[in-house]
């Protein structure tokens, strides 16, 4: 379904109609964003975008309020809706991140604190089972596209963030913290890795809210690319052990302001209390030519008073209007190329890169309830 959004509002990348032109290298000076198409899924309720399978025209969405998987087609029709909580084929209490279609689009896979499970499009368990570990860390995540996992052979690379054996108002927490994790789907083993860099803001001797430390991850054939919550830094590592750091890039964002933690004796390790004014690295994806990072720059301390005493919807609407989220474009070595303000029609968190296109979920309308959700297909290219 075509949207009435002006093409001028979506200035980031024009896509060539031909497949060969789309694969040509793009000059940084020519980069631009333009909407190609949109899909309206008629649905009353809040949905997260999990995955898109362009070949079959399928969309995988998740109703977090009811723990329902929702499968729709590229015409916007809901084809299946089911829960996999409870019963012998359940994945457990909640997914750790977005579900992902198989290459043929006939199944999708979910990771949870319980195990790794693959279901067909009718909700039948195809294969999967529990992690074979005596004590699994309390991982945390979001059931949305900003928490994408990656297959590497028979293993899954994902975010290993969560509570550990030590409270986050102690040095031991940061000493033992590991950001990423391997899930071995054959041996059912779980291996955490990637300690904090010695230069990380999270090693500054202060307590950091767990929500401020949520990593965002992308992978290509040889490298791991990741950003770490509120910290404006891109880390690039080898994909194979010992995961040698190729480079650590400070993202130069002049107006970026973020929460740098609090004294240990003032922090309550039992609470998760995110700083809504803090800047945040919202999502990262890697294409054949670029690294794309969406982020919120944060609200300067001098401007925060005018956003106090607002309801959450009012706060979100006014802050996003005053400080719109942005998309940073880097080359594959981490060198800055360009930056764009994201239009209000595109979610800064819930977006994917699939087969030459970007797929964005539209943000929730905070002013009135709608009985549909929208996904925008955005071309990656140049004029």
C-alpha positions in Angstrom: 0.0 0.0 0.0 1.4 3.4 -1.0 1.6 6.0 1.6 0.8 9.7 1.1 4.0 10.8 2.9 5.9 13.4 0.9 9.1 12.1 -0.6 10.8 15.2 0.6 10.2 14.2 4.2 12.2 11.1 3.8 15.5 12.5 2.6 18.0 9.7 3.0 18.5 7.1 0.2 17.1 6.7 -3.3 17.0 3.1 -4.6 17.6 2.2 -8.2 14.9 0.2 -9.9 17.3 -2.4 -11.2 19.0 -4.9 -9.0 22.4 -4.3 -10.6 22.2 -0.5 -10.0 21.3 -1.1 -6.4 24.5 -3.0 -5.9 26.8 -0.3 -7.3 28.9 1.6 -4.8 27.3 4.9 -3.7 29.2 8.1 -3.3 28.8 9.6 0.2 28.0 13.0 -1.2 25.0 11.5 -3.1 23.5 9.6 -0.1 19.8 10.3 0.4 16.8 8.6 2.0 13.5 8.1 0.1 10.5 6.0 0.8 9.8 3.3 -1.7 6.7 1.7 -0.3 4.7 1.0 2.8 2.6 -1.8 4.3 -0.4 -1.1 6.5 -1.3 -4.0 8.8 -4.8 -3.7 10.1 -4.4 -4.6 13.8 -5.8 -3.2 17.0 -2.9 -3.3 19.4 0.7 -2.4 19.8 3.1 -4.5 17.7 6.9 -4.7 17.6 8.6 -5.4 14.3 10.7 -8.5 14.5 11.6 -9.5 10.9 10.8 -9.1 7.2 11.3 -11.8 4.6 11.2 -10.0 1.2 11.3 -13.2 -0.8 8.0 -14.6 0.6 6.5 -11.2 1.4 6.1 -12.2 5.1 6.3 -9.9 8.2 7.0 -11.2 11.7 5.6 -9.0 14.5 5.1 -9.4 18.2 2.3 -8.2 20.5 4.2 -7.7 23.7 1.1 -7.0 25.8 -0.4 -10.4 25.0 2.8 -12.3 24.0 1.4 -13.1 20.6 3.3 -13.7 17.4 1.6 -12.0 14.5 2.4 -13.0 10.9 1.3 -10.8 8.1 1.9 -10.5 4.3 3.1 -7.6 2.2 -0.5 -6.7 1.5 -1.1 -6.0 5.2 -3.3 -9.0 5.8 -2.7 -10.8 9.2 -2.4 -14.5 8.3 -1.6 -16.1 11.7 -1.6 -15.0 15.3 -0.6 -17.4 18.1 1.1 -17.6 21.5 3.9 -20.0 22.4 3.7 -19.5 26.1 2.8 -22.6 28.1 2.8 -26.2 26.8 5.6 -28.5 26.0 6.7 -26.5 22.9 6.9 -23.2 24.7 10.0 -21.0 24.5 9.4 -19.9 28.1 8.4 -16.5 29.6 9.6 -14.0 27.0 11.9 -13.8 23.9 15.3 -12.2 24.5 15.2 -10.4 21.2 13.6 -10.3 17.8 12.5 -13.5 16.1 14.2 -14.2 12.8 13.0 -16.0 9.6 14.9 -18.9 8.1 16.5 -18.3 4.7 13.5 -19.9 2.9 11.0 -18.0 5.1 9.2 -21.1 6.2 10.2 -21.0 9.8 11.4 -18.5 12.4 13.6 -18.8 15.4 13.3 -17.4 18.9 15.9 -17.2 21.7 14.8 -17.1 25.4 16.4 -17.6 28.8 15.0 -21.2 28.5 16.4 -22.2 25.1 16.4 -21.8 21.3 13.2 -22.7 19.4 12.2 -22.7 15.7 8.5 -22.7 14.7 6.7 -23.0 11.4 4.3 -20.3 10.3 1.4 -22.0 11.9 3.2 -22.0 15.3 4.2 -25.7 15.3 7.6 -26.5 16.9 10.1 -27.6 14.2 13.1 -28.1 16.4 14.7 -26.6 19.5 15.1 -27.2 23.2 16.5 -26.0 26.5 20.0 -24.6 27.0 22.2 -27.3 28.6 23.7 -25.2 31.3 23.6 -25.5 35.1 23.0 -21.8 35.7 22.1 -19.3 33.0 22.8 -15.6 33.5 19.6 -13.5 33.8 19.8 -12.0 30.2 17.5 -9.1 29.3 16.4 -7.9 25.9 13.7 -6.4 23.8 11.4 -8.3 21.4 12.0 -5.9 18.6 14.2 -5.3 15.5 16.8 -3.3 17.5 17.7 -6.6 19.2 18.5 -8.7 16.2 20.6 -11.9 16.5 22.9 -13.4 13.8 23.4 -17.0 12.6 27.1 -18.0 12.3 27.0 -21.6 11.2 25.1 -23.6 13.8 25.7 -20.9 16.4 23.7 -17.8 17.2 25.5 -14.5 18.1 23.4 -12.2 20.3 23.5 -9.7 23.1 24.5 -11.2 26.5 23.5 -8.2 28.5 21.7 -8.7 31.9 22.1 -9.0 35.6 25.0 -11.1 36.8 26.3 -12.5 40.1 27.2 -9.0 41.4 25.1 -5.9 41.9 25.7 -3.1 39.5 26.8 -0.7 42.3 30.0 -2.7 42.8 33.3 -2.8 40.8 32.9 -6.6 40.5 29.9 -6.2 38.3 31.8 -4.2 35.7 34.9 -6.5 36.0 32.8 -9.6 35.2 30.4 -8.0 32.8 30.2 -9.6 29.3 28.3 -7.8 26.5 27.7 -10.6 23.9 26.9 -14.3 23.9 27.1 -17.4 21.7 24.2 -19.9 21.7 25.3 -23.2 20.3 22.2 -24.8 18.9 23.7 -28.3 18.6 25.4 -28.6 21.9 22.9 -26.3 23.7 25.7 -24.5 25.3 25.9 -20.8 26.2 29.1 -18.8 26.1 29.4 -15.2 27.2 32.2 -13.0 25.9 33.3 -9.4 25.2 34.3 -7.7 28.4 34.1 -3.9 28.9 36.9 -2.0 27.2 39.2 -0.3 29.7 38.4 3.0 28.2 34.6 2.5 28.4 32.5 5.0 30.3 31.1 2.0 32.1 34.5 1.5 33.8 34.5 5.0 35.3 33.9 3.8 38.9 30.2 4.7 38.9 27.0 2.7 38.9 25.2 2.5 35.6 21.5 1.7 35.1 21.2 -1.7 33.3 19.0 -0.1 30.7 21.8 2.4 29.8 24.1 -0.5 29.0 22.0 -2.4 26.4 24.3 -3.3 23.5 23.1 -3.1 19.9 24.8 -5.5 17.5 25.5 -6.1 13.8 27.6 -8.7 12.0 29.0 -9.3 8.5 31.0 -12.2 7.3 34.2 -11.3 9.2 33.4 -8.7 11.8 31.3 -7.7 14.8 30.1 -4.2 15.0 28.4 -3.0 18.1 27.5 0.1 20.2 26.8 0.1 23.9 23.6 1.9 25.1 24.3 5.5 26.1 28.0 5.4 25.2 28.7 7.1 21.9 31.4 4.6 20.7 31.5 2.1 17.9 33.5 -1.0 18.5 34.7 -3.2 15.6 36.0 -6.7 16.4 37.0 -9.9 14.5 34.2 -12.4 14.4 36.4 -15.3 15.4 38.1 -15.9 18.8 39.9 -14.2 20.4 37.7 -11.4 18.9 40.6 -9.0 18.4 39.5 -5.4 18.4 40.1 -3.8 15.0 39.2 -0.4 16.1 37.3 1.6 18.7 35.7 4.7 17.2 34.5 7.6 19.3 31.4 8.9 17.5 31.9 12.7 17.2 28.4 14.1 17.9 28.9 17.7 19.2 25.4 18.0 20.8 25.3 14.5 22.3 24.7 14.4 26.1 24.4 11.3 28.1 24.2 9.8 31.6 27.6 8.9 32.9 26.5 7.0 36.0 26.0 7.8 39.7 27.9 7.1 42.9 27.7 3.5 44.1 26.2 4.5 47.4 23.3 6.4 45.7 22.4 3.6 43.3 19.7 1.0 44.0 20.8 -2.2 42.2 17.3 -3.7 42.4 15.8 -1.0 40.2 15.9 -0.2 36.5 15.4 3.5 36.2 16.4 4.8 32.8 17.3 8.5 32.3 14.8 9.7 29.7 16.9 12.8 29.0 20.1 10.8 28.2 21.4 10.3 24.7 21.3 6.7 23.4 22.5 4.5 20.6 19.2 3.1 19.4 20.1 0.6 16.6 22.9 -0.4 14.3 22.9 -2.2 11.0 25.6 -3.0 8.4 25.1 -3.1 4.7 27.5 -4.1 1.9 29.0 -0.6 2.0 27.9 1.2 5.2 27.4 1.1 8.9 24.1 2.8 9.9 23.6 3.9 13.5 20.4 5.5 14.7 20.6 7.6 17.9 18.9 10.1 20.2 21.3 13.0 21.1 19.8 13.6 24.5 18.4 16.8 26.1 20.9 19.3 27.5 20.5 19.9 31.2 19.6 23.6 30.6 16.6 22.6 28.5 15.1 19.9 30.7 12.8 22.0 32.9 10.4 22.6 30.1 9.8 18.8 29.7 9.1 18.2 33.4 5.6 17.3 34.8 4.4 15.9 31.4 2.7 12.6 30.9 4.8 10.0 29.2 3.1 10.4 25.8 3.4 14.2 26.0 7.0 13.9 27.0 7.8 11.6 24.1 6.1 13.7 21.5 7.6 17.0 22.6 11.2 15.6 23.1 11.1 13.9 19.7 9.9 17.1 18.0 12.6 19.2 19.7 15.4 16.7 19.4 14.5 14.4 16.5 16.5 11.1 16.4 19.2 10.9 13.7 20.8 8.3 11.5 24.6 8.3 11.2 26.3 6.8 8.1 29.9 5.5 8.4 32.0 3.4 6.0 32.9 -0.1 7.0 36.0 1.1 8.8 34.0 3.5 11.0 34.9 6.8 9.2 32.0 9.3 9.3 30.3 10.0 6.0 27.0 11.7 6.7 24.1 12.2 9.2 20.4 12.7 8.8 17.4 13.6 11.0 15.0 10.7 10.9 11.5 11.7 9.9 8.8 11.3 12.5 7.2 8.6 10.4 10.1 6.2 11.0 11.0 4.5 14.3 14.6 5.2 15.4 14.7 1.8 17.2 12.7 -0.7 15.2 14.2 -1.0 11.7 16.0 -3.6 9.7 18.2 -4.0 6.6 17.0 -6.8 4.3 18.1 -7.4 0.7 19.1 -3.8 -0.2 16.3 -2.1 1.6 15.7 -0.6 5.0 12.4 -1.5 6.7 11.1 0.8 9.4 8.2 0.4 11.8 6.2 3.6 12.2 6.2 4.9 15.8 3.1 4.6 17.9 0.7 7.5 17.5 0.7 9.1 20.9 -2.2 11.4 20.2 -4.9 8.9 19.2 -5.4 5.1 19.1 -5.1 3.6 15.6 -6.3 0.2 14.5 -3.3 -0.5 12.2 0.5 -0.5 12.2 2.7 0.6 9.4 6.0 -0.6 8.0 7.9 1.6 5.6 10.2 0.2 2.9 13.0 2.7 2.3 15.5 2.5 -0.5 19.2 2.7 0.1 20.9 4.4 -2.7 21.7 7.8 -4.4 20.1 10.2 -6.7 
